[in-house]
Amino acid sequence: MARLVLPVSAQDHSQGPENAPLTLVQYGDFQCPHCALAHPTVTQIARELEDSLRMVFRHFPLANVHPQALKAAEAAEAAASQGRFWDMAGLLYENQENLDDESLLKYAKKAKLDLKPFRKELGSGIHSPRVRSDYLGGIRSGVKGTPTFFINGEQYEGSFEFDALVAALLKASRGR
């Protein structure tokens, strides 16, 4: 079973307490239909497990299959620079059939971002190194597709259905 090579750090996008007994790391692609299907489940799990779970997102855009995934990841990073990563991530997953520049600006407005710096950052490619770093870290951890999850550093290979993922998280919490 693959292990997470790069430990979770302050550089990651995370929700939940740093000292939570469970950490769920997702490598995702905003244009991946499987990631979009998993997103509401992961959101619900994070809501229900509250203080017991730290949810982490890392980029793994499969640009050869999803041509707008890289730009969407950079848009999420531009939103993160304004403290709105999770808002933008949700909008990207909910609207993944429209990830062109005009649509990304519409989502930025909906996420209540300051559009001038968002537009500048998105056009400059300033966030490309961060996205690439996440991607390369995924490769080193054995990620081959999306979504890929790690529970407390161990790759999870089960279903993305709510009950299966919660069962795996609960099993991991008992194993601590």
C-alpha positions as CSV (number, residue, x, y, z in Angstrom):
1,M,0.0,0.0,0.0
2,A,1.3,3.4,-0.9
3,R,2.2,6.0,1.7
4,L,2.0,9.7,1.6
5,V,5.6,10.8,1.0
6,L,5.2,14.5,1.8
7,P,3.7,15.1,5.2
8,V,0.9,17.5,5.7
9,S,2.2,21.0,6.4
10,A,1.0,24.6,6.9
11,Q,1.5,25.0,3.2
12,D,-1.4,22.7,2.4
13,H,-5.0,23.7,2.0
14,S,-6.7,22.2,5.1
15,Q,-9.9,22.4,7.1
16,G,-10.2,21.1,10.6
17,P,-7.8,21.1,13.5
18,E,-4.1,20.5,13.0
19,N,-4.1,18.0,15.8
20,A,-7.2,16.1,14.7
21,P,-6.8,12.3,15.1
22,L,-7.7,11.7,11.4
23,T,-6.2,13.4,8.4
24,L,-7.8,12.8,5.0
25,V,-5.6,14.0,2.1
26,Q,-7.1,14.3,-1.3
27,Y,-5.2,14.6,-4.6
28,G,-7.8,16.1,-6.9
29,D,-8.4,17.5,-10.4
30,F,-11.1,20.1,-10.8
31,Q,-12.1,18.8,-14.2
32,C,-12.3,15.1,-13.1
33,P,-15.9,13.8,-13.0
34,H,-15.0,11.3,-10.3
35,C,-13.6,14.1,-8.1
36,A,-16.8,16.1,-8.6
37,L,-18.8,13.0,-7.6
38,A,-16.6,12.5,-4.5
39,H,-16.7,16.2,-3.5
40,P,-20.2,16.3,-1.8
41,T,-19.3,13.1,0.1
42,V,-16.0,14.5,1.3
43,T,-17.7,17.8,2.3
44,Q,-20.4,15.9,4.2
45,I,-17.8,13.7,6.0
46,A,-15.8,16.8,7.0
47,R,-19.0,18.4,8.4
48,E,-20.0,15.3,10.3
49,L,-16.6,14.4,11.8
50,E,-15.9,18.1,12.6
51,D,-13.0,18.2,15.1
52,S,-12.0,14.6,14.5
53,L,-10.9,15.3,10.9
54,R,-8.4,17.4,9.2
55,M,-9.2,17.6,5.5
56,V,-6.4,18.4,3.1
57,F,-6.5,19.1,-0.6
58,R,-3.6,18.8,-3.0
59,H,-3.7,19.5,-6.8
60,F,-3.2,16.6,-9.3
61,P,-4.4,18.1,-12.6
62,L,-4.5,15.4,-15.3
63,A,-3.9,18.0,-18.0
64,N,-3.5,15.4,-20.8
65,V,-7.0,14.2,-20.1
66,H,-8.6,17.3,-18.7
67,P,-7.2,20.3,-20.6
68,Q,-8.8,23.0,-18.3
69,A,-7.7,21.3,-15.0
70,L,-4.4,23.2,-14.7
71,K,-6.0,26.6,-15.2
72,A,-8.7,25.6,-12.7
73,A,-6.1,24.7,-10.2
74,E,-4.4,28.0,-10.7
75,A,-7.7,29.7,-10.2
76,A,-8.2,27.9,-6.9
77,E,-4.7,29.1,-5.9
78,A,-5.5,32.6,-6.8
79,A,-8.6,32.3,-4.6
80,A,-6.4,30.9,-1.8
81,S,-4.3,34.0,-1.9
82,Q,-7.4,35.9,-0.8
83,G,-8.4,33.2,1.8
84,R,-11.1,31.7,-0.3
85,F,-9.7,28.4,-1.6
86,W,-12.5,26.2,-0.3
87,D,-15.2,28.5,-1.7
88,M,-13.6,28.4,-5.2
89,A,-12.9,24.6,-5.0
90,G,-16.6,24.0,-4.4
91,L,-17.6,26.2,-7.3
92,L,-15.1,24.6,-9.6
93,Y,-16.4,21.1,-8.9
94,E,-20.0,22.2,-9.2
95,N,-19.4,23.8,-12.6
96,Q,-16.6,21.7,-14.0
97,E,-18.2,21.6,-17.5
98,N,-17.4,25.4,-17.8
99,L,-13.8,26.1,-16.8
100,D,-12.9,28.7,-19.4
101,D,-11.4,32.0,-18.4
102,E,-14.7,33.9,-18.5
103,S,-16.4,31.2,-16.3
104,L,-13.4,31.3,-13.8
105,L,-13.9,35.1,-13.5
106,K,-17.7,34.5,-12.9
107,Y,-16.9,32.0,-10.1
108,A,-14.3,34.4,-8.6
109,K,-17.0,37.0,-8.4
110,K,-19.4,34.5,-6.8
111,A,-16.7,33.6,-4.3
112,K,-16.5,37.4,-3.4
113,L,-12.9,37.7,-4.6
114,D,-11.3,41.0,-5.5
115,L,-11.3,40.5,-9.3
116,K,-8.3,42.7,-10.2
117,P,-5.7,40.6,-8.3
118,F,-7.5,37.4,-9.2
119,R,-7.3,38.2,-12.9
120,K,-3.7,39.3,-12.6
121,E,-2.6,36.2,-10.8
122,L,-4.5,33.9,-13.1
123,G,-2.9,35.5,-16.2
124,S,0.6,35.5,-14.8
125,G,1.0,31.8,-14.0
126,I,2.3,32.8,-10.6
127,H,0.6,29.8,-9.0
128,S,1.9,27.2,-11.5
129,P,4.9,26.2,-9.4
130,R,2.6,25.4,-6.4
131,V,0.3,23.3,-8.5
132,R,3.3,21.5,-10.1
133,S,4.8,20.9,-6.6
134,D,1.5,19.2,-5.4
135,Y,1.4,17.1,-8.6
136,L,5.0,15.9,-8.2
137,G,4.4,15.1,-4.5
138,G,1.5,13.0,-5.7
139,I,3.6,11.2,-8.2
140,R,6.2,10.5,-5.4
141,S,3.4,9.1,-3.2
142,G,2.2,6.8,-6.0
143,V,-0.8,8.8,-7.1
144,K,-1.9,7.7,-10.6
145,G,-5.4,9.1,-11.0
146,T,-8.0,11.2,-9.3
147,P,-9.4,11.4,-6.7
148,T,-6.8,9.6,-4.6
149,F,-7.1,9.7,-0.9
150,F,-4.7,9.1,2.0
151,I,-6.0,8.4,5.5
152,N,-3.4,9.2,8.1
153,G,-0.7,8.8,5.5
154,E,-1.9,5.4,4.0
155,Q,-3.4,5.3,0.6
156,Y,-7.1,4.5,0.7
157,E,-8.2,2.2,-2.2
158,G,-11.8,1.7,-1.4
159,S,-15.0,3.2,-2.7
160,F,-15.7,6.9,-2.5
161,E,-19.2,6.2,-1.2
162,F,-20.0,7.9,2.1
163,D,-20.4,4.7,4.2
164,A,-17.2,3.1,2.9
165,L,-15.0,6.2,3.4
166,V,-16.4,6.8,6.9
167,A,-15.8,3.1,7.8
168,A,-12.2,3.5,6.6
169,L,-11.7,6.7,8.6
170,L,-13.2,5.1,11.8
171,K,-11.0,2.0,11.3
172,A,-8.0,4.3,11.1
173,S,-9.0,6.2,14.2
174,R,-9.2,2.9,16.2
175,G,-5.8,2.0,14.8
176,R,-4.1,5.0,16.4
